[in-house]
């Protein structure tokens, strides 16, 4: 019964939030009046079953990242991006051919989260109020590195630039439809190579 209820409510949640910017998880979008007390056990069950992935906000991007978690601020991803497209009732042609597809950004972020989780890189993000947000923060060989995800080759981003000006990381990573490159201290990595992040040679 728990599993069935969880899946039904989470399905409703993803349909409600897919087209929105993937900011912090909001219980009230699962069902009117939804709150932590009502859904925490269901979410915990799905997390323990590895059906959901949790990406937690860090107040300060500094090692060790778990020490700076803001546990009440998190994003949720499905552990399988294929299942996510099924929940959203999206067809292959829509994803590949529709440049204006609202869901494309979320699907791309989910794919990257799934990849990072599989590589045991840890899932954290950073935001500064409602002004800026960096999709992922990684600890790579002792360096705290911001990672921005773009679904296309349009890579403009004030958020990443704001983060870099504030914290001065050794470099930043941008995953997008563009090829490998390194400009303005930003390492460009094509989306298909997300699995390469964390390798010593990258």
C-alpha positions as CSV (number, residue, x, y, z in Angstrom):
1,X,0.0,0.0,0.0
2,X,2.8,2.4,0.8
3,X,4.5,1.7,-2.5
4,X,1.3,2.3,-4.5
5,X,0.4,5.5,-2.7
6,X,3.9,6.8,-3.1
7,X,4.0,6.1,-6.8
8,X,0.6,7.7,-7.4
9,X,1.4,10.9,-5.5
10,X,5.0,11.2,-6.9
11,X,3.6,10.8,-10.4
12,X,1.2,13.7,-9.8
13,X,4.1,15.7,-8.3
14,X,6.4,15.3,-11.3
15,X,3.6,16.1,-13.8
16,X,3.0,19.4,-11.8
17,X,6.7,20.4,-11.5
18,X,8.2,19.1,-14.8
19,X,7.6,22.3,-16.7
20,X,8.8,24.6,-13.9
21,X,12.3,25.6,-13.0
22,X,13.7,22.8,-10.8
23,X,14.1,24.7,-7.6
24,X,13.5,23.3,-4.2
25,X,11.0,20.5,-3.7
26,X,7.5,21.7,-2.8
27,X,5.2,19.3,-0.9
28,X,2.1,21.4,-1.7
29,X,2.5,20.6,-5.4
30,X,2.0,16.9,-4.7
31,X,-1.5,17.6,-3.4
32,X,-3.3,20.6,-1.8
33,X,-2.3,20.9,1.8
34,X,0.7,18.7,1.3
35,X,3.5,19.1,3.9
36,X,6.6,17.4,5.2
37,X,4.8,15.4,7.9
38,X,2.5,13.9,5.3
39,X,5.0,12.9,2.7
40,X,8.4,12.5,4.4
41,X,8.0,8.8,5.0
42,X,6.9,8.2,1.4
43,X,9.8,10.1,0.0
44,X,12.3,8.4,2.4
45,X,10.9,5.0,1.1
46,X,11.5,6.0,-2.5
47,X,15.0,7.3,-1.7
48,X,15.9,4.1,0.1
49,X,14.6,2.1,-2.8
50,X,16.8,4.2,-5.2
51,X,13.7,5.2,-7.1
52,X,14.4,8.9,-6.3
53,X,17.6,10.8,-6.1
54,X,17.9,13.8,-3.7
55,X,20.1,16.8,-4.5
56,X,20.6,18.9,-1.3
57,X,21.4,22.6,-1.2
58,X,24.7,23.7,0.4
59,X,24.8,27.0,2.3
60,X,28.5,27.2,1.6
61,X,30.4,25.5,-1.2
62,X,33.2,24.3,0.9
63,X,34.7,20.9,1.8
64,X,33.3,18.8,3.3
65,X,30.1,19.5,1.4
66,X,27.8,17.4,3.7
67,X,28.7,19.7,6.6
68,X,27.1,22.6,4.9
69,X,23.8,21.0,3.8
70,X,20.5,22.8,4.2
71,X,18.4,19.7,4.7
72,X,15.1,21.4,4.3
73,X,16.1,22.6,0.8
74,X,16.4,19.9,-1.8
75,X,15.5,18.8,-5.3
76,X,14.3,15.4,-6.3
77,X,15.1,13.5,-9.5
78,X,14.0,10.1,-10.8
79,X,16.8,7.5,-10.8
80,X,15.9,6.6,-14.3
81,X,15.4,9.3,-16.9
82,X,13.6,6.9,-19.2
83,X,11.0,6.4,-16.5
84,X,10.7,10.2,-16.2
85,X,9.9,10.6,-19.8
86,X,7.3,7.9,-19.4
87,X,5.7,9.7,-16.4
88,X,5.6,12.9,-18.4
89,X,4.1,11.0,-21.4
90,X,6.8,12.4,-23.7
91,X,7.6,10.9,-27.1
92,X,11.0,10.5,-28.5
93,X,10.3,12.9,-31.4
94,X,9.1,15.6,-29.0
95,X,12.3,15.4,-27.1
96,X,14.6,15.4,-30.1
97,X,12.9,17.8,-32.5
98,X,11.1,20.4,-30.4
99,X,13.5,23.1,-29.5
100,X,10.9,24.9,-27.4
101,X,10.1,21.8,-25.3
102,X,9.6,23.1,-21.7
103,X,10.6,19.7,-20.2
104,X,14.0,19.5,-22.0
105,X,15.9,21.3,-19.3
106,X,14.5,19.1,-16.5
107,X,15.1,15.9,-18.5
108,X,18.7,17.0,-19.1
109,X,19.3,17.8,-15.4
110,X,17.8,14.5,-14.4
111,X,20.1,12.7,-16.8
112,X,23.1,14.4,-15.3
113,X,21.9,13.7,-11.7
114,X,21.5,10.1,-12.6
115,X,25.0,10.0,-14.0
116,X,26.6,11.7,-11.0
117,X,24.8,9.4,-8.6
118,X,26.0,6.3,-10.5
119,X,29.6,7.7,-10.2
120,X,29.1,8.3,-6.4
121,X,30.0,12.0,-6.9
122,X,27.4,13.3,-4.4
123,X,24.4,15.5,-5.3
124,X,24.5,19.0,-4.1
125,X,23.5,22.4,-5.5
126,X,23.9,26.1,-4.5
127,X,21.6,29.1,-4.7
128,X,21.7,32.6,-3.6
129,X,18.1,33.6,-2.6
130,X,16.1,33.8,-5.8
131,X,18.9,35.5,-7.6
132,X,21.2,32.7,-8.7
133,X,21.4,28.9,-8.8
134,X,24.1,26.5,-9.8
135,X,22.8,23.0,-10.8
136,X,25.4,20.9,-9.1
137,X,28.4,21.4,-6.8
138,X,31.0,18.6,-6.8
139,X,34.2,17.8,-4.9
140,X,36.6,16.8,-7.6
141,X,40.1,15.8,-6.3
142,X,39.8,18.2,-3.4
143,X,38.5,21.1,-5.5
144,X,34.9,22.4,-5.0
145,X,33.7,22.8,-8.6
146,X,30.4,24.3,-9.8
147,X,28.6,22.4,-12.6
148,X,26.0,24.1,-14.8
149,X,23.7,22.0,-17.1
150,X,22.3,23.4,-20.4
151,X,20.0,21.4,-22.6
152,X,21.2,23.2,-25.8
153,X,24.2,25.1,-27.1
154,X,22.8,28.4,-25.7
155,X,25.1,28.7,-22.7
156,X,24.4,32.2,-21.3
157,X,24.2,32.1,-17.5
158,X,24.4,34.9,-14.9
159,X,24.2,32.3,-12.1
160,X,27.4,30.6,-12.9
161,X,29.2,33.9,-13.4
162,X,27.8,35.1,-10.1
163,X,29.1,32.0,-8.3
164,X,32.6,32.3,-9.9
165,X,32.9,35.9,-8.9
166,X,31.9,35.2,-5.3
167,X,33.8,32.0,-4.6
168,X,36.7,32.0,-7.2
169,X,36.7,28.2,-7.9
170,X,39.8,26.8,-9.7
171,X,37.5,26.3,-12.7
172,X,33.9,25.6,-13.5
173,X,32.2,23.0,-15.7
174,X,29.4,23.5,-18.2
175,X,27.6,20.6,-19.6
176,X,25.8,21.4,-22.8
177,X,25.3,20.6,-26.5
178,X,28.6,22.2,-27.3
179,X,31.9,20.4,-27.8
180,X,34.9,20.2,-25.4
181,X,36.6,23.5,-24.8
182,X,38.0,25.8,-22.1
183,X,37.2,29.5,-22.1
184,X,37.1,32.1,-19.3
185,X,38.0,29.4,-16.8
186,X,35.0,27.3,-17.8
187,X,35.5,23.7,-19.0
188,X,32.9,22.9,-21.6
189,X,31.9,19.2,-21.7
190,X,29.3,17.8,-24.1
191,X,26.3,16.2,-22.5
192,X,27.1,12.8,-23.9
193,X,30.4,12.9,-21.9
194,X,28.8,13.6,-18.5
195,X,30.1,10.2,-17.3
196,X,33.7,11.5,-17.9
197,X,33.4,14.1,-15.1
198,X,35.4,13.0,-12.1
199,X,38.0,11.2,-14.1
200,X,41.5,12.4,-13.3
201,X,42.3,13.1,-17.0
202,X,39.3,15.4,-17.5
